[in-house]
Amino acid sequence: MTHSNHRQGTRENLKNDWVMLSLPYRGPPAITEKVERYNQICRRHHPINPDRPRGWYIWVFDDRENMEAALKELAEAELGLSVVVSGLFDEVAECCRTAGTRAHTVNHSLGFWGRTEKLPPPEILEITTMCGHALVASSLVWHLADRVRRNDVSAAAACQEMRKMCICDIFNHVRADELMGQLVEAIEEGRCAPPQPSPGAGLPCNLTTDLSGEGATP
């Protein structure tokens, strides 16, 4: 499952970012029962996203011990489901060994190729790549960082706004809270600045964005 495979960051800020998922065929009652058991096990080990509907069987953990305990219980349950774990490569391998299992297949991201100078700065990519379908736009991150800097909104509330964009709910809002603080600090120190619009660029009409969820209004 590759949409959780391109998260950017340092080893330090990625060590508490774990995604666990299972996407079985949803058909026979026996499979439904196994999926419910899988969800019960994961929910028991303190994921940070237990409050969203389980349209997808994806859980995010901000603590290795919690994720490892969930993986160990899943291995012992022998549900017959394929389970994917995303995290730092060597630490995922260690977790599998501790849980009494091993990786069947490994996907390893090779990073970004091409005209990488056109990408947002690392401070932005560390946040946006936590949504594997690119639904957390860099412009939204810049906007929310500016609001946090001006004390219009808390970093935690800003991260919840970004989390809403991620339909799979693999966005680690706990990690994002920490990264948002670092981004605001970088902006204030002049180490990071939002892109400036090109001359003459703009919207065809006067629109303002309402982050409460009501959409754009003229």
N, C-alpha and C positions, 0 to 999 in steps of 0.2 A: 504494500500500500504506500504509494510514493508521495501522496499529498502531505504527509507528515514528515517527509524526509529531507526537507530543505531549510530547516530552521537555522538561522544564522546567529552567531554569538561567540563568546569566549568560553573556554572550558569552565571557567568559574560560574558564569551565569547560565550555562546550559546543564549544570549538574543536577538541578532540581526541576527539570523539565522532561516529563515522561508522558507518552501517549500510549494507551493500550486500546486495541480495537479488535472486533471480530465481526465479519460480515457474512454470515452463513445464508444459505438459501432459506427464505422465509416461506415455508409451505406446510409440511406435515406437522401434526401436533407434537410429535416426539422432538422435532427440532425446536419448536416454540418453547417447550419445557426446558430444553438445554440452554437456550438463550436466556430465559428467565433466571435460571440457576447461575449462569455466567454473570448476569447483571447484579444478582444478589451478592455474589462473592465480591465483585469489584466495589460495589457500593459500601460494603462492610469495612473496606480498608481506606476510607477517607479520601476519595477523589475530590478535586476542587470544583467539579461541575456536576453535582448530584441533582441540581434544581431544574435542569432542562429536560423536556420530553425526550424519551429514548427512541426517537425515530432512527437514530444511528446508534450502534452499540459501541460507543467510543467514550473512554474515560481518560481524564487528565489528572496526573498526580504531580505534586510539587515536592514530594519527599521520596527518596529512593527506598527507604525501608517499607513504606506503605505499598508502593508498587511491587516490590519484591515479595511482600507477604501475600498480596493478591495473586501474583504469578504462581507462587508455591501452592496456594490453595487450589488454584485452577488445575495445576499439574496433578495434584493428588485426587481431584474430583474426576479426572479422566472423562471429560464431557465429549470428547471426539470433535471439538471445534478447533479450527485454526485460529490462533491468537497472534496478533502482531504487536510488537513492542518497539517504540521509537525512542531513542535516547543516544547518549554517547556510546560509540561502538564498543569499546572495551568494557564499559560498565554494564551494558546490556548482556554481554557474554558472561560476565561475573554473576549477574542476577540469575541468568538461566542455570548456571552451575549450582548456585545456592538453592534454587527452587527444584533441583533434581531433573532438569530437562535440558534441551539444547536447541539451538536454532536450526530449523529445517532449511531456510533460505535467508540470504542476507542481501538487502538493497543498500548501496552506499552512494550517497550523492557526490557528484564530481564538481559541484559548485556551479557558478554562473560563467558562461562563455560569451564571447562576442564583444560588443562595444560597452564594456562594463563601466566606462566613464559616464554613461548616461543613467546609471542606476542611482537611486538615492544614497545618501551616506550610510555607513554601517549602523549608526545609532537608530536610523529609521528602519533599515532592513531587519534588524534584530526583532523589531515589533511586528512589521508587516508579514514576515515569513512564518509567523505562528498561525496564519490562516493560509492553508495550502492551496486554496482556490483564489487567492489574491483579492479577496473581498474587503480586506482592511486596507484602504487606499492610503498611500503616503501623504496625500493632501489632507486627509482626515487626521492623521497622526500629527502633522505640523500644526493644524488648526487647534487640536486639543492641547498640544504642548504649549501653545501660546496662551490658551485660556488658563491652563494650570499655572503658568508663569505669572499671569496677572491675577491669580487667586480668584478667578471666576468660577472654578470648579476644582474639586479635589482630584488628585492623581487616581485614586481608586474609582471615583465616578467616571472619569475619562476612560479608564480601562474597561469598565463595564459597557460603555458606549461602543467601544471597538469590538468587544466580545459579541455584541448583538449582531454584528455584520457577518460573523463566521457561522455559516449554516451547519457545519459539521460539529461545531462547539469543541474544536481542538485548540482554541486560543487560550493560552495560559495567562489569565488575567492577573494572577499573583506575581508571576515573573514580569509581566508587562508593567505592573505598578513600580517595581524596582527600576526597570529600564526607562520608564517615563521620567523618574527623578533624575536619572543620569543624563537624559536628553535635555531636560530643562536646564540643568547645570551647564551642559555644553553650549547651549544657546546663550545663556547669560555670560559665559566666559568668552564668547566669540569663536569657539572652536567648531561651531556648527550653525549654519544659517539656512533658512528656507529658500528655495529657488525663487527668483524674481520673474514675473510675467514678461513675456516678450512685448516690445512696443506695439501698441494697437491691439493686443490680445484682450479678450474679454468675452462675456456672455452676450448673446444676441438680445437679451432683455434683462431688466433689473430683477435678479432673483436673490433671495436670501435663504440660507439653509437653517432650518429649525431642527436641532438635534433632539427635540423631544419626541420625534417620530412622526410629526404631522406632515413632513415633506417640505418642498420648496413653495414659497408663496410670492406672488408678484408684489 
